[in-house]
Amino acid sequence: MALEGVATALSNAVADGALGRTVVQETDGASVHAPTRLSAALQAAEFSVTLRGLRLRG
């Protein structure tokens, strides 16, 4: 549950303008394209899958 909350908070910070466009490329040394709980949480928080990683625009 904690990962989902953090992903949502990050998404909200981008949407509120506190952060600009955000791209996450790796987590714990692994590509975010790998099927992990964090990758799933970021995608559920409206991050889009791109070739570079998971992106969210404000």
MARBA-3410 file (N, C-alpha, C, O; in Angstrom, 1 decimal):
58
0.8,-1.2,0.0,0.0,0.0,0.0,0.9,1.3,0.0,0.4,2.3,-0.6 ~ 2.0,1.2,0.6,2.9,2.4,0.7,3.3,2.9,-0.7,3.4,4.1,-0.9 ~ 3.7,2.0,-1.6,4.1,2.4,-2.9,3.0,3.1,-3.7,3.3,4.1,-4.4 ~ 1.8,2.7,-3.6,0.7,3.4,-4.2,0.6,4.8,-3.7,0.3,5.7,-4.5 ~ 0.7,5.0,-2.4,0.6,6.3,-1.9,1.7,7.2,-2.3,1.4,8.4,-2.6
2.9,6.7,-2.4,4.0,7.5,-2.8,3.9,7.9,-4.3,4.1,9.0,-4.7 ~ 3.5,6.9,-5.1,3.2,7.2,-6.6,2.2,8.2,-6.8,2.3,9.1,-7.6 ~ 1.1,8.1,-6.0,0.0,9.1,-6.1,0.5,10.5,-5.7,0.1,11.5,-6.3 ~ 1.3,10.6,-4.6,1.8,11.8,-4.1,2.7,12.5,-5.2,2.7,13.7,-5.4 ~ 3.5,11.7,-5.8,4.4,12.2,-6.9,3.6,12.7,-8.0,3.9,13.7,-8.6
2.6,11.9,-8.4,1.7,12.3,-9.5,1.0,13.6,-9.2,0.9,14.5,-10.0 ~ 0.5,13.8,-7.9,-0.1,15.0,-7.5,0.8,16.2,-7.5,0.4,17.3,-7.9 ~ 2.1,16.0,-7.1,3.1,17.1,-7.1,3.3,17.6,-8.6,3.5,18.8,-8.8 ~ 3.4,16.7,-9.5,3.6,17.1,-10.9,2.3,17.8,-11.4,2.4,18.8,-12.0 ~ 1.1,17.3,-11.1,-0.1,17.9,-11.5,-0.3,19.3,-10.9,-0.9,20.2,-11.6
0.1,19.5,-9.7,0.0,20.8,-9.0,1.0,21.8,-9.4,1.0,22.9,-9.0 ~ 2.0,21.4,-10.2,3.0,22.3,-10.7,4.3,22.4,-9.8,5.2,23.2,-10.1 ~ 4.3,21.6,-8.7,5.5,21.6,-7.8,6.7,21.0,-8.5,7.8,21.3,-8.2 ~ 6.5,20.1,-9.4,7.5,19.5,-10.2,7.1,19.6,-11.7,6.0,19.7,-12.1 ~ 8.1,19.6,-12.5,7.9,19.6,-14.0,7.7,18.2,-14.5,7.4,17.3,-13.7
7.9,18.1,-15.8,7.7,16.8,-16.4,8.7,15.8,-15.7,9.9,16.2,-15.4 ~ 8.3,14.6,-15.4,9.0,13.7,-14.6,9.2,12.4,-15.4,8.2,11.8,-15.8 ~ 10.4,11.9,-15.5,10.6,10.6,-16.1,11.4,9.7,-15.1,12.4,10.1,-14.7 ~ 10.9,8.5,-14.9,11.5,7.5,-14.0,12.1,6.5,-15.0,11.3,5.8,-15.7 ~ 13.4,6.3,-14.9,14.0,5.3,-15.8,14.4,4.0,-15.1,14.3,2.9,-15.7
14.9,4.1,-13.9,15.3,2.9,-13.1,14.8,3.0,-11.7,14.7,4.1,-11.1 ~ 14.6,1.9,-11.1,14.3,1.8,-9.7,15.1,0.6,-9.1,15.1,-0.5,-9.6 ~ 15.9,0.9,-8.1,16.8,-0.1,-7.5,17.7,-0.8,-8.5,17.9,-2.0,-8.4 ~ 18.1,0.0,-9.5,19.0,-0.5,-10.5,18.4,-1.3,-11.7,19.0,-1.8,-12.6 ~ 17.1,-1.5,-11.6,16.3,-2.2,-12.6,15.5,-1.3,-13.5,15.0,-0.2,-13.0
15.3,-1.6,-14.7,14.5,-0.8,-15.6,13.0,-0.8,-15.1,12.5,-1.8,-14.6 ~ 12.4,0.4,-15.2,11.0,0.5,-14.8,10.1,-0.3,-15.8,8.9,-0.4,-15.5 ~ 10.6,-0.7,-16.9,9.8,-1.6,-17.8,9.6,-3.0,-17.3,8.8,-3.7,-17.8 ~ 10.4,-3.3,-16.3,10.3,-4.7,-15.7,9.0,-4.7,-14.9,8.6,-3.7,-14.3 ~ 8.3,-5.8,-14.8,7.1,-5.9,-14.0,7.3,-5.9,-12.5,7.4,-7.0,-11.9
7.3,-4.8,-11.9,7.5,-4.7,-10.5,6.3,-4.0,-9.8,5.5,-3.4,-10.5 ~ 6.2,-4.0,-8.5,5.1,-3.4,-7.8,5.2,-1.8,-8.0,4.2,-1.2,-8.1 ~ 6.4,-1.3,-8.0,6.6,0.1,-8.2,6.2,0.6,-9.6,5.5,1.6,-9.7 ~ 6.6,-0.2,-10.6,6.2,0.2,-11.9,4.7,0.2,-12.1,4.1,1.1,-12.7 ~ 4.1,-0.8,-11.5,2.6,-0.9,-11.6,2.0,0.2,-10.8,1.0,0.8,-11.3
2.5,0.6,-9.7,2.0,1.7,-8.9,2.1,3.1,-9.6,1.2,3.9,-9.6 ~ 3.3,3.3,-10.3,3.4,4.5,-11.1,2.5,4.6,-12.3,1.9,5.6,-12.5 ~ 2.3,3.4,-12.9,1.3,3.4,-14.0,-0.1,3.6,-13.6,-0.9,4.3,-14.3 ~ -0.4,3.1,-12.4,-1.8,3.3,-11.8,-1.9,4.8,-11.5,-3.1,5.3,-11.4 ~ -0.8,5.5,-11.2,-0.9,6.9,-10.8,-0.8,7.8,-12.1,-0.4,9.0,-12.0
-1.0,7.2,-13.2,-1.1,8.0,-14.5,0.2,8.3,-15.2,0.3,9.1,-16.1 ~ 1.3,7.6,-14.8,2.5,7.7,-15.5,2.4,6.9,-16.8,1.8,5.8,-16.8 ~ 2.9,7.4,-17.9,2.8,6.8,-19.2,4.1,6.0,-19.5,5.2,6.5,-19.2 ~ 3.9,4.8,-20.2,5.1,4.0,-20.6,5.6,4.7,-21.9,4.9,4.8,-22.8 ~ 6.9,5.0,-21.8,7.6,5.5,-23.0,8.9,4.6,-23.2,9.2,3.8,-22.4
9.6,4.9,-24.3,10.8,4.1,-24.5,11.9,4.5,-23.5,12.7,3.6,-23.1 ~ 11.9,5.7,-23.0,12.9,6.1,-22.0,12.5,5.7,-20.6,13.4,5.5,-19.7 ~ 11.3,5.4,-20.3,10.9,5.0,-18.9,9.4,5.4,-18.7,8.6,5.3,-19.7 ~ 9.0,5.7,-17.5,7.6,6.1,-17.2,7.6,7.6,-17.0,8.4,8.2,-16.2 ~ 6.7,8.3,-17.8,6.7,9.7,-17.8,5.4,10.3,-17.4,4.3,9.7,-17.6
5.5,11.4,-16.7,4.3,12.1,-16.3,4.5,13.6,-16.6,5.5,14.2,-16.1 ~ 3.6,14.2,-17.3,3.7,15.6,-17.6,2.7,16.4,-16.7,1.6,15.9,-16.4 ~ 3.1,17.6,-16.3,2.3,18.4,-15.4,1.2,19.2,-16.2,0.5,19.9,-15.6
END
